[in-house]
Amino acid sequence: MTLRLNGSTSGYTEIDAPAVAGSNTLVLPTGNGSSGQVLSTNGSGALSWVDITGPRFRAYKSGSSTTSVTTSTFTKIILDTEDFDTASCFDSTTNYRFTPNKAGYYLIIGSVFTNWTGSQYTNSTVGIYKNGSIYARNQHYVSGTDYGSLNVKDILYMNGTTDYAELYYISNATGPTYDQGSTNTFFSGSWLGV
Amino acid sequence: MTLYEQITAIYPELADQQQLFMDGTIALQNDSDGKGDYIRSWNHPTLPEPTPEQLAALEVTP
């Protein structure tokens, strides 16, 4: 059985059932949804409009110099400039944190271009913090004076109201610093789904 | 003198146990909010957390 809707001038659109159709009822939602939404089923035939996109951001530390941090102290990276922040969920003025307004799983990426001085082996770590506690980290153990990028990435579930993510750095070297600039020290994230 | 320097002045043996600071056994933190460094957590198995009086006896540079 086919339902044919004829165009007012010409042509038509048909909604067709499979040859072996079974017994299915799909109930349309009451509203028209929002731009970009798609129909989703609850598994029992009730359809609803759902988002297929969510908040995305990228922020970095402005400048072209370096920022000093205290040895052996977890220090929040100052991310004071945004490349984009689609839902205005990143605070680049006070807390330098991402507090998404949509629940779901998020891919979070952090990168810190670090410099350190040491006469012996030193540790440097960059970490994603969730709600003030370390969630994921990447630690490098190297000798002497050196520099380079430390990257960390992981998937976090965020509740869309109070959960937030931040980027921290620690090094036990003498006088550790991190480089400023969009390509050097940055933090980004994107909603993946529910 | 930073908080880290204060603590290693009180407990010189910690200067040779820096992994304890890296793994969070002794977690010093700075939230870049202008309030400076602070002890977020202290879980050293034998050394007690320095008292405010011990820390106050040493100069602090946040």
gemmi code that builds the backbone of each chain (N, CA, C; Angstrom):
import gemmi

chains = {
    "A": [
        ("MET", (0.856, -1.189, 0.000), (0.000, 0.000, 0.000), (0.894, 1.240, 0.000)),
        ("THR", (0.573, 2.191, -0.835), (1.346, 3.419, -0.949), (0.434, 4.614, -0.703)),
        ("LEU", (0.967, 5.555, 0.058), (0.252, 6.816, 0.247), (0.889, 7.836, -0.684)),
        ("ARG", (0.105, 8.333, -1.655), (0.639, 9.284, -2.621), (0.071, 10.666, -2.341)),
        ("LEU", (0.962, 11.652, -2.263), (0.577, 13.051, -2.070), (0.934, 13.792, -3.344)),
        ("ASN", (-0.057, 14.233, -4.065), (0.181, 14.906, -5.322), (0.576, 16.364, -5.111)),
        ("GLY", (1.548, 16.831, -5.902), (1.903, 18.234, -5.872), (0.771, 19.088, -6.432)),
        ("SER", (0.659, 20.327, -5.953), (-0.442, 21.169, -6.396), (-0.323, 21.521, -7.882)),
        ("THR", (0.909, 21.511, -8.415), (1.103, 21.790, -9.836), (1.440, 20.513, -10.604)),
        ("SER", (2.412, 19.782, -10.102), (2.791, 18.557, -10.793), (3.538, 17.643, -9.825)),
        ("GLY", (3.699, 16.413, -10.223), (4.485, 15.455, -9.480), (3.804, 14.976, -8.209)),
        ("TYR", (4.521, 14.169, -7.479), (3.947, 13.615, -6.250), (5.062, 13.139, -5.320)),
        ("THR", (4.700, 12.926, -4.083), (5.571, 12.293, -3.100), (4.831, 11.089, -2.545)),
        ("GLU", (5.526, 9.961, -2.494), (4.893, 8.760, -1.987), (5.558, 8.285, -0.701)),
        ("ILE", (4.759, 7.762, 0.187), (5.244, 7.055, 1.364), (4.820, 5.602, 1.190)),
        ("ASP", (5.806, 4.724, 1.196), (5.518, 3.337, 0.866), (5.839, 2.441, 2.057)),
        ("ALA", (5.235, 1.297, 2.092), (5.508, 0.295, 3.113), (6.331, -0.821, 2.500)),
        ("PRO", (7.139, -1.537, 3.311), (7.873, -2.678, 2.776), (6.915, -3.728, 2.228)),
        ("ALA", (7.450, -4.606, 1.356), (6.606, -5.646, 0.765), (6.004, -6.529, 1.848)),
        ("VAL", (6.845, -6.922, 2.804), (6.336, -7.666, 3.960), (6.305, -6.672, 5.109)),
        ("ALA", (5.185, -6.083, 5.328), (5.139, -4.855, 6.121), (5.045, -5.078, 7.623)),
        ("GLY", (4.631, -6.225, 8.062), (4.419, -6.397, 9.490), (3.293, -5.502, 9.959)),
        ("SER", (3.292, -5.184, 11.251), (2.243, -4.318, 11.812), (2.912, -3.223, 12.624)),
        ("ASN", (3.153, -2.098, 11.982), (3.880, -1.009, 12.636), (3.065, 0.272, 12.585)),
        ("THR", (3.148, 1.025, 13.666), (2.511, 2.335, 13.708), (3.545, 3.356, 14.150)),
        ("LEU", (3.755, 4.350, 13.318), (4.664, 5.437, 13.653), (3.834, 6.684, 13.931)),
        ("VAL", (4.039, 7.269, 15.096), (3.269, 8.441, 15.495), (4.157, 9.672, 15.397)),
        ("LEU", (3.773, 10.599, 14.573), (4.564, 11.812, 14.378), (4.508, 12.713, 15.607)),
        ("PRO", (5.569, 13.509, 15.829), (5.519, 14.474, 16.935), (4.520, 15.587, 16.633)),
        ("THR", (4.147, 16.303, 17.663), (3.121, 17.334, 17.496), (3.663, 18.602, 16.850)),
        ("GLY", (4.946, 18.914, 17.078), (5.491, 20.160, 16.547), (6.294, 19.947, 15.284)),
        ("ASN", (6.840, 21.031, 14.756), (7.656, 20.972, 13.551), (9.143, 20.808, 13.850)),
        ("GLY", (9.540, 20.791, 15.138), (10.944, 20.687, 15.491), (11.693, 21.975, 15.210)),
        ("SER", (13.001, 21.915, 15.389), (13.857, 23.072, 15.139), (14.779, 22.778, 13.973)),
        ("SER", (15.385, 23.822, 13.459), (16.279, 23.664, 12.326), (17.401, 22.682, 12.652)),
        ("GLY", (17.616, 21.728, 11.774), (18.688, 20.761, 11.946), (18.298, 19.516, 12.717)),
        ("GLN", (17.105, 19.495, 13.325), (16.689, 18.323, 14.083), (16.258, 17.207, 13.140)),
        ("VAL", (16.298, 15.992, 13.654), (15.868, 14.823, 12.877), (14.879, 14.026, 13.713)),
        ("LEU", (14.105, 13.155, 13.033), (13.150, 12.309, 13.737), (13.882, 11.127, 14.369)),
        ("SER", (13.477, 10.819, 15.592), (14.049, 9.694, 16.317), (12.908, 8.869, 16.892)),
        ("THR", (13.093, 7.561, 16.954), (12.052, 6.705, 17.513), (12.415, 6.264, 18.927)),
        ("ASN", (11.387, 6.017, 19.712), (11.634, 5.480, 21.050), (11.645, 3.960, 21.045)),
        ("GLY", (11.580, 3.368, 19.862), (11.579, 1.914, 19.741), (10.184, 1.325, 19.768)),
        ("SER", (9.207, 2.141, 20.095), (7.818, 1.678, 20.139), (6.943, 2.431, 19.144)),
        ("GLY", (7.576, 3.177, 18.269), (6.821, 3.855, 17.230), (6.549, 5.315, 17.489)),
        ("ALA", (6.843, 5.790, 18.675), (6.650, 7.212, 18.963), (7.853, 7.987, 18.433)),
        ("LEU", (7.619, 8.927, 17.544), (8.699, 9.713, 16.956), (8.813, 11.058, 17.647)),
        ("SER", (10.036, 11.555, 17.714), (10.252, 12.880, 18.301), (11.392, 13.551, 17.555)),
        ("TRP", (11.444, 14.869, 17.682), (12.528, 15.635, 17.070), (13.715, 15.667, 18.018)),
        ("VAL", (14.910, 15.355, 17.525), (16.105, 15.375, 18.363), (17.221, 16.118, 17.637)),
        ("ASP", (18.115, 16.676, 18.443), (19.291, 17.359, 17.899), (20.328, 16.331, 17.458)),
        ("ILE", (21.039, 16.647, 16.422), (22.184, 15.813, 16.041), (23.480, 16.605, 16.148)),
        ("THR", (23.381, 17.800, 16.701), (24.588, 18.580, 16.963), (24.518, 19.124, 18.383)),
        ("GLY", (25.642, 19.552, 18.897), (25.709, 20.136, 20.239), (26.843, 21.130, 20.317)),
        ("PRO", (27.123, 21.617, 21.525), (28.143, 22.654, 21.687), (29.529, 22.205, 21.210)),
        ("ARG", (30.233, 23.144, 20.640), (31.629, 22.935, 20.231), (32.404, 24.210, 20.561)),
        ("PHE", (33.665, 24.041, 20.935), (34.462, 25.225, 21.255), (35.927, 24.953, 20.962)),
        ("ARG", (36.676, 26.029, 20.812), (38.140, 25.978, 20.807), (38.637, 27.284, 21.390)),
        ("ALA", (39.513, 27.161, 22.375), (40.053, 28.350, 23.040), (41.566, 28.178, 23.193)),
        ("TYR", (42.264, 29.293, 23.333), (43.714, 29.220, 23.484), (44.214, 30.378, 24.340)),
        ("LYS", (45.486, 30.298, 24.702), (46.123, 31.369, 25.470), (46.693, 32.385, 24.493)),
        ("SER", (46.200, 33.600, 24.585), (46.668, 34.630, 23.663), (48.097, 35.055, 23.992)),
        ("GLY", (48.737, 35.695, 23.030), (50.078, 36.225, 23.228), (51.105, 35.497, 22.391)),
        ("SER", (52.346, 35.945, 22.502), (53.426, 35.334, 21.737), (54.645, 35.095, 22.610)),
        ("SER", (54.410, 35.073, 23.928), (55.500, 34.860, 24.868), (55.237, 33.567, 25.642)),
        ("THR", (55.632, 33.524, 26.888), (55.403, 32.347, 27.705), (54.732, 32.745, 29.014)),
        ("THR", (54.078, 31.787, 29.637), (53.462, 31.980, 30.941), (54.152, 31.062, 31.944)),
        ("SER", (54.587, 31.625, 33.047), (55.293, 30.844, 34.060), (54.319, 30.178, 35.014)),
        ("VAL", (54.693, 29.009, 35.481), (53.910, 28.327, 36.512), (54.856, 27.894, 37.626)),
        ("THR", (54.281, 27.623, 38.783), (55.092, 27.202, 39.916), (55.459, 25.732, 39.785)),
        ("THR", (56.695, 25.422, 40.101), (57.157, 24.039, 40.069), (56.275, 23.137, 40.923)),
        ("SER", (55.955, 21.963, 40.384), (55.237, 20.914, 41.114), (53.882, 21.366, 41.624)),
        ("THR", (53.223, 22.217, 40.874), (51.903, 22.720, 41.267), (50.958, 22.617, 40.078)),
        ("PHE", (49.877, 21.900, 40.257), (48.871, 21.818, 39.200), (48.297, 23.216, 38.952)),
        ("THR", (48.483, 23.721, 37.748), (48.097, 25.085, 37.432), (47.121, 25.101, 36.264)),
        ("LYS", (46.001, 25.774, 36.469), (45.007, 25.862, 35.403), (45.545, 26.730, 34.268)),
        ("ILE", (45.395, 26.227, 33.043), (45.836, 26.978, 31.878), (44.850, 28.115, 31.620)),
        ("ILE", (45.400, 29.301, 31.444), (44.578, 30.468, 31.132), (44.264, 30.443, 29.629)),
        ("LEU", (43.003, 30.264, 29.310), (42.550, 30.190, 27.912), (41.626, 31.374, 27.674)),
        ("ASP", (42.224, 32.485, 27.263), (41.512, 33.757, 27.279), (41.005, 34.215, 25.915)),
        ("THR", (41.168, 33.379, 24.896), (40.696, 33.751, 23.564), (40.002, 32.558, 22.927)),
        ("GLU", (38.864, 32.823, 22.284), (38.100, 31.749, 21.660), (38.199, 31.822, 20.133)),
        ("ASP", (38.453, 30.685, 19.516), (38.326, 30.587, 18.049), (36.857, 30.462, 17.686)),
        ("PHE", (36.154, 29.603, 18.403), (34.706, 29.485, 18.237), (34.129, 28.901, 19.515)),
        ("ASP", (32.862, 29.192, 19.732), (32.169, 28.723, 20.929), (30.684, 28.738, 20.566)),
        ("THR", (30.235, 27.670, 19.948), (28.953, 27.678, 19.245), (27.754, 27.899, 20.157)),
        ("ALA", (27.879, 27.527, 21.409), (26.739, 27.673, 22.319), (27.080, 28.560, 23.514)),
        ("SER", (28.156, 29.330, 23.391), (28.583, 30.227, 24.478), (28.733, 29.474, 25.795)),
        ("CYS", (29.358, 28.321, 25.733), (29.532, 27.493, 26.931), (30.947, 27.579, 27.502)),
        ("PHE", (31.859, 28.256, 26.814), (33.215, 28.363, 27.338), (33.416, 29.737, 27.965)),
        ("ASP", (33.947, 29.744, 29.178), (34.227, 30.977, 29.909), (35.702, 31.324, 29.701)),
        ("SER", (35.952, 32.323, 28.865), (37.331, 32.717, 28.563), (37.740, 33.980, 29.303)),
        ("THR", (36.961, 34.386, 30.298), (37.285, 35.609, 31.016), (37.579, 35.389, 32.504)),
        ("THR", (36.951, 34.420, 33.122), (37.096, 34.258, 34.564), (37.619, 32.880, 34.965)),
        ("ASN", (36.893, 31.841, 34.580), (37.232, 30.497, 35.065), (37.907, 29.605, 34.022)),
        ("TYR", (37.928, 30.048, 32.783), (38.596, 29.297, 31.717), (38.127, 27.842, 31.697)),
        ("ARG", (36.817, 27.681, 31.663), (36.250, 26.334, 31.713), (35.093, 26.196, 30.728)),
        ("PHE", (34.848, 24.931, 30.351), (33.772, 24.586, 29.421), (32.646, 23.951, 30.231)),
        ("THR", (31.482, 24.606, 30.234), (30.313, 24.116, 30.956), (29.192, 23.952, 29.937)),
        ("PRO", (29.119, 22.787, 29.280), (28.133, 22.642, 28.198), (26.700, 22.658, 28.717)),
        ("ASN", (25.826, 23.210, 27.886), (24.411, 23.323, 28.260), (23.571, 22.202, 27.655)),
        ("LYS", (24.239, 21.169, 27.190), (23.533, 20.029, 26.598), (24.183, 18.750, 27.117)),
        ("ALA", (23.368, 17.867, 27.671), (23.900, 16.615, 28.209), (24.398, 15.711, 27.090)),
        ("GLY", (25.383, 14.904, 27.421), (25.875, 13.947, 26.447), (27.353, 13.682, 26.614)),
        ("TYR", (27.892, 12.957, 25.663), (29.311, 12.628, 25.661), (30.061, 13.640, 24.806)),
        ("TYR", (31.228, 14.053, 25.299), (32.019, 15.090, 24.632), (33.451, 14.599, 24.421)),
        ("LEU", (33.986, 14.868, 23.249), (35.408, 14.681, 23.000), (36.115, 15.964, 23.426)),
        ("ILE", (37.049, 15.842, 24.365), (37.781, 16.992, 24.872), (39.264, 16.800, 24.566)),
        ("ILE", (39.893, 17.839, 24.047), (41.302, 17.784, 23.654), (42.039, 18.976, 24.264)),
        ("GLY", (43.183, 18.710, 24.852), (44.010, 19.789, 25.387), (45.443, 19.639, 24.923)),
        ("SER", (46.112, 20.754, 24.676), (47.504, 20.722, 24.264), (48.239, 21.890, 24.909)),
        ("VAL", (49.377, 21.606, 25.491), (50.182, 22.631, 26.150), (51.611, 22.517, 25.628)),
        ("PHE", (52.102, 23.592, 25.043), (53.486, 23.624, 24.573), (54.351, 24.070, 25.736)),
        ("THR", (55.147, 23.161, 26.249), (55.846, 23.409, 27.507), (57.341, 23.577, 27.284)),
        ("ASN", (57.943, 24.250, 28.224), (59.399, 24.419, 28.254), (59.856, 24.131, 29.673)),
        ("TRP", (60.947, 23.428, 29.796), (61.417, 23.154, 31.149), (62.937, 23.095, 31.171)),
        ("THR", (63.467, 23.332, 32.349), (64.906, 23.306, 32.559), (65.205, 22.352, 33.697)),
        ("GLY", (66.123, 21.467, 33.477), (66.482, 20.534, 34.541), (67.809, 19.880, 34.251)),
        ("SER", (68.515, 19.557, 35.317), (69.790, 18.881, 35.156), (69.621, 17.374, 35.272)),
        ("GLN", (68.407, 16.958, 35.605), (68.135, 15.537, 35.726), (66.760, 15.267, 35.128)),
        ("TYR", (66.279, 14.070, 35.291), (64.983, 13.719, 34.701), (63.856, 14.534, 35.341)),
        ("THR", (62.966, 14.986, 34.500), (61.847, 15.782, 34.977), (60.540, 15.225, 34.419)),
        ("ASN", (59.483, 15.468, 35.155), (58.142, 15.075, 34.747), (57.339, 16.303, 34.369)),
        ("SER", (56.573, 16.184, 33.319), (55.607, 17.215, 32.968), (54.305, 16.519, 32.600)),
        ("THR", (53.215, 17.058, 33.084), (51.910, 16.430, 32.886), (50.896, 17.478, 32.482)),
        ("VAL", (50.056, 17.117, 31.520), (48.896, 17.938, 31.188), (47.665, 17.087, 31.461)),
        ("GLY", (46.650, 17.707, 32.060), (45.490, 16.933, 32.474), (44.174, 17.634, 32.190)),
        ("ILE", (43.171, 16.836, 31.834), (41.801, 17.323, 31.745), (41.171, 17.164, 33.126)),
        ("TYR", (40.643, 18.240, 33.639), (39.931, 18.200, 34.914), (38.425, 18.227, 34.640)),
        ("LYS", (37.692, 17.376, 35.352), (36.232, 17.420, 35.302), (35.724, 17.756, 36.694)),
        ("ASN", (34.979, 18.802, 36.776), (34.400, 19.254, 38.051), (35.465, 19.417, 39.130)),
        ("GLY", (36.642, 19.911, 38.734), (37.677, 20.237, 39.698), (38.627, 19.120, 40.039)),
        ("SER", (38.425, 17.924, 39.485), (39.316, 16.793, 39.766), (39.881, 16.251, 38.462)),
        ("ILE", (41.094, 15.727, 38.560), (41.732, 15.235, 37.337), (40.964, 14.034, 36.798)),
        ("TYR", (40.757, 14.043, 35.484), (39.966, 13.007, 34.804), (40.851, 12.187, 33.872)),
        ("ALA", (41.770, 12.857, 33.180), (42.687, 12.170, 32.271), (43.960, 12.985, 32.192)),
        ("ARG", (45.089, 12.301, 32.030), (46.343, 13.035, 31.970), (47.306, 12.355, 31.013)),
        ("ASN", (48.300, 13.129, 30.604), (49.390, 12.617, 29.787), (50.671, 13.139, 30.402)),
        ("GLN", (51.534, 12.210, 30.821), (52.760, 12.595, 31.518), (53.982, 12.216, 30.691)),
        ("HIS", (54.904, 13.168, 30.594), (56.169, 12.913, 29.914), (57.299, 12.924, 30.939)),
        ("TYR", (58.226, 12.010, 30.762), (59.357, 11.871, 31.667), (60.609, 11.990, 30.810)),
        ("VAL", (61.276, 13.131, 30.921), (62.389, 13.402, 30.016), (63.582, 13.922, 30.801)),
        ("SER", (64.699, 13.986, 30.137), (65.913, 14.428, 30.815), (66.278, 15.845, 30.402)),
        ("GLY", (66.934, 16.527, 31.319), (67.531, 17.813, 31.025), (66.563, 18.904, 30.607)),
        ("THR", (67.087, 19.867, 29.896), (66.309, 20.990, 29.415), (65.702, 20.646, 28.062)),
        ("ASP", (64.427, 20.892, 27.930), (63.769, 20.496, 26.689), (62.482, 21.291, 26.515)),
        ("TYR", (61.778, 21.023, 25.439), (60.498, 21.666, 25.178), (59.672, 20.757, 24.281)),
        ("GLY", (58.389, 21.032, 24.202), (57.532, 20.241, 23.324), (56.084, 20.329, 23.748)),
        ("SER", (55.220, 19.719, 22.946), (53.778, 19.752, 23.214), (53.355, 18.515, 23.979)),
        ("LEU", (52.562, 18.745, 25.007), (51.911, 17.664, 25.722), (50.436, 17.704, 25.350)),
        ("ASN", (49.925, 16.563, 24.946), (48.525, 16.504, 24.509), (47.761, 15.505, 25.355)),
        ("VAL", (46.511, 15.819, 25.588), (45.631, 14.896, 26.299), (44.258, 14.956, 25.644)),
        ("LYS", (43.632, 13.808, 25.527), (42.285, 13.767, 24.931), (41.528, 12.600, 25.532)),
        ("ASP", (40.232, 12.790, 25.665), (39.396, 11.734, 26.224), (37.935, 12.083, 25.951)),
        ("ILE", (37.060, 11.141, 26.259), (35.630, 11.359, 26.131), (35.041, 11.481, 27.529)),
        ("LEU", (34.295, 12.553, 27.746), (33.691, 12.820, 29.041), (32.176, 12.854, 28.889)),
        ("TYR", (31.481, 12.327, 29.881), (30.041, 12.547, 29.927), (29.786, 13.828, 30.740)),
        ("MET", (29.016, 14.737, 30.178), (28.691, 15.995, 30.848), (27.177, 16.080, 30.986)),
        ("ASN", (26.726, 16.533, 32.150), (25.275, 16.485, 32.413), (24.493, 17.652, 31.800)),
        ("GLY", (25.198, 18.592, 31.211), (24.498, 19.685, 30.528), (24.036, 20.805, 31.441)),
        ("THR", (24.352, 20.709, 32.719), (23.962, 21.776, 33.648), (25.162, 22.224, 34.494)),
        ("THR", (25.677, 21.339, 35.324), (26.723, 21.738, 36.273), (28.107, 21.200, 35.935)),
        ("ASP", (28.209, 20.161, 35.129), (29.529, 19.579, 34.826), (30.368, 20.554, 34.011)),
        ("TYR", (31.664, 20.592, 34.325), (32.558, 21.460, 33.568), (33.930, 20.801, 33.395)),
        ("ALA", (34.663, 21.262, 32.378), (35.985, 20.722, 32.066), (36.995, 21.853, 31.980)),
        ("GLU", (38.218, 21.555, 32.475), (39.297, 22.546, 32.474), (40.599, 21.852, 32.086)),
        ("LEU", (41.627, 22.646, 31.811), (42.935, 22.127, 31.407), (43.989, 22.574, 32.423)),
        ("TYR", (44.741, 21.617, 32.954), (45.773, 21.913, 33.947), (47.125, 21.382, 33.468)),
        ("TYR", (48.171, 21.962, 34.050), (49.544, 21.577, 33.698), (50.385, 21.565, 34.963)),
        ("ILE", (51.309, 20.603, 35.027), (52.239, 20.550, 36.157), (53.579, 20.042, 35.650)),
        ("SER", (54.655, 20.578, 36.220), (55.995, 20.089, 35.911), (56.856, 20.228, 37.151)),
        ("ASN", (57.727, 19.260, 37.358), (58.632, 19.374, 38.510), (59.983, 19.948, 38.097)),
        ("ALA", (60.049, 20.488, 36.881), (61.291, 21.105, 36.422), (61.498, 22.451, 37.108)),
        ("THR", (62.653, 23.027, 36.860), (62.934, 24.358, 37.373), (62.338, 25.398, 36.429)),
        ("GLY", (61.504, 26.272, 36.945), (60.949, 27.356, 36.141), (60.162, 26.922, 34.939)),
        ("PRO", (59.194, 26.030, 35.078), (58.430, 25.608, 33.896), (57.568, 26.738, 33.347)),
        ("THR", (57.387, 26.731, 32.054), (56.524, 27.722, 31.387), (55.729, 27.009, 30.295)),
        ("TYR", (54.693, 27.688, 29.810), (54.041, 27.201, 28.594), (53.901, 28.352, 27.609)),
        ("ASP", (53.980, 27.977, 26.329), (53.964, 28.975, 25.272), (52.552, 29.486, 25.006)),
        ("GLN", (52.461, 30.757, 24.722), (51.191, 31.374, 24.357), (50.991, 31.253, 22.843)),
        ("GLY", (49.748, 31.447, 22.420), (49.460, 31.434, 20.987), (48.521, 30.311, 20.604)),
        ("SER", (47.782, 30.563, 19.549), (46.728, 29.646, 19.119), (47.235, 28.265, 18.758)),
        ("THR", (48.436, 28.193, 18.195), (48.941, 26.894, 17.754), (49.704, 26.168, 18.851)),
        ("ASN", (49.922, 26.823, 19.973), (50.779, 26.246, 21.016), (50.015, 25.642, 22.182)),
        ("THR", (49.120, 26.425, 22.768), (48.427, 25.990, 23.981), (46.946, 26.231, 23.779)),
        ("PHE", (46.195, 25.135, 23.665), (44.782, 25.275, 23.333), (43.955, 24.163, 23.969)),
        ("PHE", (42.642, 24.363, 23.940), (41.681, 23.457, 24.555), (40.456, 23.457, 23.643)),
        ("SER", (39.957, 22.275, 23.314), (38.815, 22.223, 22.415), (37.924, 21.053, 22.787)),
        ("GLY", (36.694, 21.115, 22.306), (35.769, 20.042, 22.613), (34.564, 20.077, 21.710)),
        ("SER", (33.905, 18.928, 21.597), (32.722, 18.833, 20.751), (31.786, 17.761, 21.292)),
        ("TRP", (30.510, 18.078, 21.254), (29.471, 17.121, 21.628), (29.482, 15.962, 20.651)),
        ("LEU", (29.396, 14.741, 21.178), (29.390, 13.557, 20.322), (28.005, 12.947, 20.201)),
        ("GLY", (27.241, 12.999, 21.271), (25.915, 12.394, 21.256), (25.452, 12.082, 22.668)),
        ("VAL", (24.248, 11.531, 22.757), (23.690, 11.226, 24.081), (23.914, 9.763, 24.429)),
    ],
    "B": [
        ("MET", (59.011, 33.121, 48.376), (59.050, 31.658, 48.460), (57.685, 31.095, 48.088)),
        ("THR", (57.681, 30.157, 47.142), (56.417, 29.560, 46.727), (55.962, 28.515, 47.748)),
        ("LEU", (54.726, 28.089, 47.601), (54.199, 27.072, 48.514), (55.020, 25.792, 48.416)),
        ("TYR", (55.401, 25.419, 47.197), (56.226, 24.220, 47.007), (57.549, 24.378, 47.749)),
        ("GLU", (58.140, 25.561, 47.642), (59.415, 25.795, 48.321), (59.240, 25.792, 49.830)),
        ("GLN", (58.119, 26.305, 50.302), (57.846, 26.257, 51.738), (57.794, 24.818, 52.233)),
        ("ILE", (57.047, 23.999, 51.487), (56.841, 22.609, 51.922), (58.149, 21.834, 51.902)),
        ("THR", (58.950, 22.048, 50.869), (60.224, 21.331, 50.816), (61.240, 21.913, 51.798)),
        ("ALA", (60.981, 23.135, 52.275), (61.826, 23.670, 53.348), (61.459, 23.014, 54.674)),
        ("ILE", (60.172, 22.764, 54.858), (59.717, 22.097, 56.090), (60.096, 20.615, 56.060)),
        ("TYR", (59.927, 20.006, 54.899), (60.263, 18.583, 54.722), (61.277, 18.454, 53.592)),
        ("PRO", (62.568, 18.645, 53.853), (63.578, 18.587, 52.785), (63.584, 17.257, 52.030)),
        ("GLU", (63.167, 16.182, 52.704), (63.178, 14.870, 52.034), (62.199, 14.812, 50.858)),
        ("LEU", (61.209, 15.713, 50.846), (60.232, 15.697, 49.744), (60.825, 16.200, 48.430)),
        ("ALA", (61.927, 16.939, 48.537), (62.573, 17.419, 47.303), (63.065, 16.259, 46.459)),
        ("ASP", (63.311, 15.113, 47.098), (63.749, 13.920, 46.370), (62.589, 12.970, 46.074)),
        ("GLN", (61.390, 13.409, 46.395), (60.208, 12.567, 46.144), (59.182, 13.361, 45.323)),
        ("GLN", (59.677, 13.940, 44.241), (58.809, 14.848, 43.492), (57.651, 14.140, 42.795)),
        ("GLN", (57.793, 12.825, 42.591), (56.682, 12.109, 41.963), (55.422, 12.209, 42.821)),
        ("LEU", (55.611, 12.383, 44.135), (54.441, 12.513, 45.017), (53.618, 13.752, 44.657)),
        ("PHE", (54.294, 14.776, 44.169), (53.576, 15.989, 43.750), (52.932, 15.789, 42.379)),
        ("MET", (53.592, 14.964, 41.559), (53.081, 14.759, 40.209), (51.865, 13.843, 40.197)),
        ("ASP", (51.861, 12.845, 41.101), (50.754, 11.884, 41.065), (49.602, 12.294, 41.984)),
        ("GLY", (49.727, 13.422, 42.651), (48.623, 13.918, 43.457), (48.609, 13.432, 44.891)),
        ("THR", (49.631, 12.651, 45.278), (49.696, 12.268, 46.699), (49.737, 13.537, 47.556)),
        ("ILE", (50.565, 14.461, 47.113), (50.540, 15.818, 47.665), (50.164, 16.725, 46.495)),
        ("ALA", (48.954, 17.222, 46.509), (48.472, 17.987, 45.354), (48.463, 19.478, 45.685)),
        ("LEU", (49.403, 20.182, 45.078), (49.406, 21.641, 45.153), (48.704, 22.148, 43.904)),
        ("GLN", (47.926, 23.190, 44.061), (47.119, 23.634, 42.917), (47.065, 25.155, 42.867)),
        ("ASN", (46.935, 25.640, 41.632), (46.723, 27.063, 41.393), (45.648, 27.178, 40.320)),
        ("ASP", (44.524, 27.789, 40.636), (43.394, 27.860, 39.722), (43.429, 29.097, 38.829)),
        ("SER", (44.564, 29.773, 38.798), (44.742, 30.959, 37.946), (43.633, 31.981, 38.180)),
        ("ASP", (43.231, 32.103, 39.428), (42.171, 33.044, 39.793), (42.701, 34.184, 40.653)),
        ("GLY", (44.034, 34.278, 40.732), (44.637, 35.338, 41.514), (44.784, 35.034, 42.990)),
        ("LYS", (44.319, 33.857, 43.400), (44.378, 33.510, 44.817), (45.638, 32.723, 45.179)),
        ("GLY", (46.435, 32.382, 44.169), (47.714, 31.745, 44.437), (47.637, 30.244, 44.646)),
        ("ASP", (48.782, 29.688, 45.061), (48.892, 28.240, 45.249), (48.240, 27.838, 46.570)),
        ("TYR", (47.714, 26.622, 46.582), (47.159, 26.085, 47.826), (47.310, 24.569, 47.841)),
        ("ILE", (47.170, 23.977, 49.026), (47.232, 22.516, 49.154), (45.838, 21.982, 48.886)),
        ("ARG", (45.691, 21.323, 47.749), (44.380, 20.754, 47.414), (44.129, 19.482, 48.212)),
        ("SER", (45.146, 18.628, 48.303), (45.014, 17.406, 49.104), (46.391, 16.965, 49.574)),
        ("TRP", (46.413, 16.298, 50.703), (47.662, 15.814, 51.291), (47.414, 14.396, 51.770)),
        ("ASN", (48.036, 13.445, 51.072), (47.836, 12.034, 51.409), (49.176, 11.313, 51.593)),
        ("HIS", (50.171, 12.045, 52.103), (51.465, 11.409, 52.348), (51.304, 10.367, 53.455)),
        ("PRO", (51.896, 9.191, 53.279), (51.659, 8.112, 54.250), (52.251, 8.360, 55.624)),
        ("THR", (53.303, 9.187, 55.722), (53.947, 9.369, 57.026), (54.052, 10.835, 57.458)),
        ("LEU", (54.222, 11.736, 56.533), (54.407, 13.145, 56.896), (53.059, 13.846, 57.013)),
        ("PRO", (52.820, 14.515, 58.136), (51.559, 15.241, 58.275), (51.561, 16.525, 57.447)),
        ("GLU", (50.376, 16.956, 57.056), (50.259, 18.208, 56.310), (50.772, 19.359, 57.161)),
        ("PRO", (51.588, 20.213, 56.609), (52.089, 21.352, 57.384), (50.936, 22.192, 57.929)),
        ("THR", (51.129, 22.683, 59.121), (50.093, 23.508, 59.730), (50.160, 24.931, 59.162)),
        ("PRO", (49.069, 25.667, 59.277), (49.116, 27.069, 58.832), (50.223, 27.859, 59.524)),
        ("GLU", (50.495, 27.493, 60.769), (51.546, 28.195, 61.508), (52.924, 27.903, 60.912)),
        ("GLN", (53.137, 26.641, 60.532), (54.421, 26.300, 59.903), (54.596, 27.049, 58.592)),
        ("LEU", (53.526, 27.112, 57.820), (53.619, 27.794, 56.527), (53.749, 29.301, 56.706)),
        ("ALA", (53.040, 29.813, 57.697), (53.085, 31.261, 57.905), (54.465, 31.722, 58.361)),
        ("ALA", (55.217, 30.788, 58.922), (56.551, 31.150, 59.381), (57.513, 31.367, 58.217)),
        ("LEU", (57.066, 30.971, 57.035), (57.901, 31.144, 55.845), (57.212, 32.103, 54.906)),
        ("GLU", (57.979, 32.865, 54.215), (57.402, 33.836, 53.288), (56.758, 33.118, 52.124)),
        ("VAL", (55.611, 33.643, 51.663), (54.880, 33.045, 50.550), (54.809, 34.023, 49.408)),
        ("THR", (55.184, 33.533, 48.251), (54.969, 34.314, 47.030), (54.022, 33.530, 46.150)),
        ("PRO", (52.747, 33.929, 46.060), (51.775, 33.162, 45.274), (52.218, 33.027, 43.830)),
    ],
}
model = gemmi.Model(1)
for chain_id, residues in chains.items():
    chain = gemmi.Chain(chain_id)
    for i, (resn, *xyz) in enumerate(residues, 1):
        res = gemmi.Residue()
        res.name, res.seqid = resn, gemmi.SeqId(i, " ")
        for name, pos in zip(("N", "CA", "C"), xyz):
            atom = gemmi.Atom()
            atom.name, atom.element = name, gemmi.Element(name[0])
            atom.pos, atom.b_iso = gemmi.Position(*pos), 0.0
            res.add_atom(atom)
        chain.add_residue(res)
    model.add_chain(chain)
structure = gemmi.Structure()
structure.add_model(model)
structure.setup_entities()
